[in-house]
Amino acid sequence: MAGKADGPFKRVLVPVLLPEKCYDQLFVQWDLLHVFFPCLKILLSKGLGLGIVAGSLLVKLPQIFKILGAKSAEGLSLQSVMLELTALTGTVVYSITNNFPFSSWGEALFLTLQTIAICFLAMHYRGETVKGIAFLACYAMLSPLTPLAVVTLLQASNVPAVVVGKLLQAATNYHNGHTGQLSAITVFMLFGGSLARIFTSVQETGDPLMAGVFVVSSLCNGLIAAQVLFYWNAKPPHKQKKVQ
């Protein structure tokens, strides 16, 4: 009877949130004293990771909707967005290659798709729609063909890509005196997500390269978040229409 009762409960927890060893020690042997905190750390990491992945489905939608609503990508640094896309792509391919659990990197996949959309919209509203279509076609063709050596290089280059990309955006904000079409919701969600990922990447992958990328990403996202707060009441100057 106990085995039948445990069946559905066990299928929910193992292996999505807990390894089978933890489940057996906690719910079969009731060995709470020796395994509670180690297993709790695993449960927290898995739950947090899956929460980040679920939240990533919506992270950049406010940014996309803001661009569409304004019909402008003013204030966005295209170079910064492209560098972010490079870093995200490297994380996705590197994680798949190393068979890391989806809960430790899944948000990078969804953020990649949303970042591709932002890249295209930025080009489109700058009058470079053909260039944007060519970019989409090239990305779709080249991504699956990336060799292993390039995958490792991409991941290793994530730190400089993240730093340079965010600094370019920060410089654009400083030069403009406002944050333009940057979405505050997206910026703060990215900052919070990168902070949480430091813990989950250490816990689930044990890869110092992955953890290091998220440490640097948190610092850089924090800089952009600070600028959003600093320029909160600053508005882009209205463009005056030319009198005929």
C-alpha positions as CSV (number, residue, x, y, z in Angstrom):
1,M,0.0,0.0,0.0
2,A,2.8,2.4,0.9
3,G,4.5,1.7,-2.4
4,K,1.3,2.5,-4.3
5,A,0.8,5.6,-2.3
6,D,4.3,6.8,-2.9
7,G,4.0,6.2,-6.6
8,P,2.5,9.4,-7.9
9,F,4.2,11.5,-5.2
10,K,7.6,10.0,-6.1
11,R,7.0,10.6,-9.9
12,V,6.4,14.3,-9.2
13,L,9.6,14.7,-7.1
14,V,12.1,12.3,-8.8
15,P,14.1,13.3,-10.7
16,V,12.6,16.7,-11.4
17,L,13.2,18.1,-7.9
18,L,15.0,15.5,-5.9
19,P,17.4,12.6,-6.7
20,E,16.0,9.2,-5.9
21,K,18.6,8.8,-3.1
22,C,17.3,11.9,-1.3
23,Y,13.7,10.7,-1.8
24,D,14.4,7.3,-0.3
25,Q,16.2,8.7,2.7
26,L,13.6,11.4,3.4
27,F,10.3,9.6,2.7
28,V,11.2,5.9,3.0
29,Q,13.9,5.7,5.7
30,W,12.8,9.0,7.3
31,D,16.4,9.9,7.9
32,L,15.8,13.6,8.4
33,L,18.7,14.3,10.6
34,H,21.6,13.5,8.2
35,V,20.2,14.4,4.8
36,F,17.7,17.2,5.4
37,F,20.0,20.1,4.7
38,P,22.0,18.6,1.8
39,C,18.7,17.5,0.1
40,L,17.0,20.8,1.0
41,K,19.8,22.5,-0.9
42,I,19.2,20.3,-3.9
43,L,15.5,20.9,-3.7
44,L,16.0,24.7,-3.5
45,S,18.4,24.7,-6.4
46,K,16.1,22.6,-8.6
47,G,13.0,24.6,-7.7
48,L,14.8,27.9,-8.2
49,G,16.2,26.8,-11.5
50,L,12.8,25.6,-12.8
51,G,11.3,28.9,-11.6
52,I,13.9,30.9,-13.6
53,V,13.3,28.8,-16.7
54,A,9.5,29.4,-16.4
55,G,10.0,33.1,-15.8
56,S,12.3,33.4,-18.8
57,L,9.4,32.8,-21.1
58,L,8.2,36.3,-20.1
59,V,11.4,38.2,-19.3
60,K,12.0,40.0,-22.6
61,L,8.4,40.2,-23.7
62,P,7.9,43.6,-22.0
63,Q,11.0,44.8,-24.0
64,I,9.6,43.4,-27.3
65,F,6.1,45.0,-26.6
66,K,7.7,48.3,-25.7
67,I,9.6,48.4,-29.0
68,L,6.5,47.4,-31.0
69,G,4.4,49.9,-29.2
70,A,6.8,52.8,-29.8
71,K,7.7,51.5,-33.3
72,S,11.2,52.4,-32.3
73,A,14.3,50.8,-30.8
74,E,15.7,54.2,-29.7
75,G,18.1,53.8,-26.7
76,L,19.0,50.2,-27.5
77,S,22.5,49.4,-28.5
78,L,22.3,46.9,-31.3
79,Q,25.9,45.9,-30.7
80,S,25.1,45.2,-27.1
81,V,22.1,43.0,-28.0
82,M,24.2,41.1,-30.6
83,L,26.9,40.4,-28.0
84,E,24.2,39.2,-25.5
85,L,22.9,36.9,-28.2
86,T,26.4,35.5,-28.7
87,A,26.8,34.8,-25.0
88,L,23.3,33.2,-24.7
89,T,24.0,31.0,-27.7
90,G,27.3,29.9,-26.2
91,T,25.6,29.0,-23.0
92,V,22.9,26.9,-24.7
93,V,25.2,25.0,-26.9
94,Y,27.8,24.5,-24.2
95,S,25.2,23.2,-21.8
96,I,23.7,20.8,-24.3
97,T,27.2,19.5,-25.2
98,N,28.0,18.8,-21.5
99,N,24.6,17.3,-20.7
100,F,23.9,19.8,-18.0
101,P,20.3,19.5,-16.5
102,F,17.8,21.6,-18.3
103,S,16.9,23.4,-15.0
104,S,20.4,24.8,-14.9
105,W,20.4,26.5,-18.3
106,G,16.9,26.3,-19.9
107,E,16.2,30.0,-19.6
108,A,19.2,30.7,-21.9
109,L,17.2,29.0,-24.7
110,F,14.1,31.1,-24.3
111,L,16.1,34.3,-23.8
112,T,18.0,33.5,-27.0
113,L,14.7,33.3,-29.0
114,Q,13.5,36.6,-27.5
115,T,16.9,38.3,-28.1
116,I,16.8,37.2,-31.7
117,A,13.4,38.9,-32.0
118,I,14.8,42.1,-30.4
119,C,17.7,42.1,-32.8
120,F,15.4,41.8,-35.8
121,L,13.1,44.6,-34.5
122,A,16.0,46.9,-33.8
123,M,17.2,46.4,-37.5
124,H,13.6,46.7,-38.8
125,Y,12.9,50.0,-37.1
126,R,16.2,51.4,-38.3
127,G,15.1,50.8,-41.9
128,E,17.3,47.7,-42.3
129,T,14.6,45.0,-42.6
130,V,16.4,43.1,-45.4
131,K,19.5,43.0,-43.2
132,G,17.4,41.7,-40.4
133,I,16.0,38.9,-42.5
134,A,19.5,38.0,-43.6
135,F,20.6,37.9,-40.0
136,L,17.7,35.5,-39.1
137,A,18.6,33.2,-42.0
138,C,22.3,33.1,-41.2
139,Y,21.6,32.4,-37.5
140,A,19.2,29.6,-38.3
141,M,21.7,28.0,-40.6
142,L,24.9,28.4,-38.6
143,S,23.7,27.5,-35.1
144,P,23.2,23.7,-35.6
145,L,26.5,23.4,-37.4
146,T,28.8,24.9,-34.7
147,P,31.7,22.5,-34.1
148,L,32.7,21.5,-30.5
149,A,35.9,23.6,-30.5
150,V,33.8,26.7,-31.3
151,V,31.3,25.8,-28.6
152,T,34.0,25.9,-25.9
153,L,35.4,29.1,-27.4
154,L,31.9,30.7,-27.3
155,Q,31.4,29.8,-23.7
156,A,34.9,31.0,-22.8
157,S,34.2,34.3,-24.6
158,N,31.0,34.8,-22.7
159,V,32.6,36.9,-20.0
160,P,34.1,39.5,-22.3
161,A,31.0,39.4,-24.5
162,V,28.7,40.1,-21.5
163,V,31.0,42.8,-20.1
164,V,31.5,44.6,-23.5
165,G,27.8,44.3,-24.4
166,K,26.5,45.7,-21.1
167,L,29.1,48.5,-21.1
168,L,28.1,49.5,-24.6
169,Q,24.5,49.7,-23.4
170,A,25.5,51.6,-20.3
171,A,27.6,54.0,-22.5
172,T,24.6,54.5,-24.8
173,N,22.4,55.3,-21.7
174,Y,24.9,57.8,-20.4
175,H,25.4,59.5,-23.7
176,N,21.6,59.8,-24.3
177,G,20.9,60.8,-20.7
178,H,18.0,58.3,-20.6
179,T,17.3,54.6,-21.1
180,G,15.1,55.0,-24.2
181,Q,13.0,52.0,-25.0
182,L,14.7,49.8,-22.4
183,S,12.1,47.9,-20.3
184,A,12.6,48.3,-16.6
185,I,10.7,45.0,-16.0
186,T,13.1,43.1,-18.3
187,V,16.2,44.8,-16.8
188,F,15.3,43.9,-13.2
189,M,14.2,40.4,-14.1
190,L,17.5,39.7,-15.8
191,F,19.4,41.1,-12.8
192,G,17.4,38.9,-10.4
193,G,17.7,35.8,-12.6
194,S,21.5,36.2,-13.0
195,L,21.9,36.5,-9.3
196,A,19.9,33.3,-8.6
197,R,21.8,31.5,-11.4
198,I,25.1,31.8,-9.5
199,F,23.7,29.5,-6.8
200,T,22.0,27.0,-9.2
201,S,25.0,26.7,-11.6
202,V,27.3,25.9,-8.7
203,Q,24.9,23.4,-7.2
204,E,23.8,21.7,-10.4
205,T,26.7,21.8,-12.8
206,G,29.8,22.4,-10.6
207,D,31.2,24.2,-13.6
208,P,33.3,27.2,-12.6
209,L,33.1,28.6,-16.1
210,M,29.3,28.7,-15.9
211,A,29.3,30.2,-12.4
212,G,31.8,32.8,-13.4
213,V,29.7,33.9,-16.3
214,F,26.7,34.5,-14.1
215,V,28.8,36.4,-11.5
216,V,30.0,38.8,-14.2
217,S,26.5,38.9,-15.7
218,S,25.0,39.9,-12.3
219,L,27.5,42.8,-11.9
220,C,26.8,44.0,-15.4
221,N,23.0,43.7,-15.2
222,G,23.2,45.5,-11.8
223,L,24.9,48.4,-13.6
224,I,22.1,48.7,-16.1
225,A,19.5,48.3,-13.4
226,A,21.1,51.2,-11.5
227,Q,21.0,53.3,-14.6
228,V,17.3,52.6,-15.0
229,L,16.7,53.8,-11.5
230,F,18.9,56.9,-12.0
231,Y,17.3,57.9,-15.3
232,W,13.8,56.9,-14.1
233,N,12.2,60.3,-14.7
234,A,14.3,61.2,-17.7
235,K,12.5,61.1,-21.0
236,P,13.8,61.0,-24.6
237,P,13.6,64.4,-26.2
238,H,10.6,64.7,-28.6
239,K,11.6,64.9,-32.3
240,Q,10.2,68.0,-33.8
241,K,8.5,67.7,-37.1
242,K,10.0,69.6,-40.0
243,V,7.8,72.5,-41.2
244,Q,7.2,72.2,-44.9
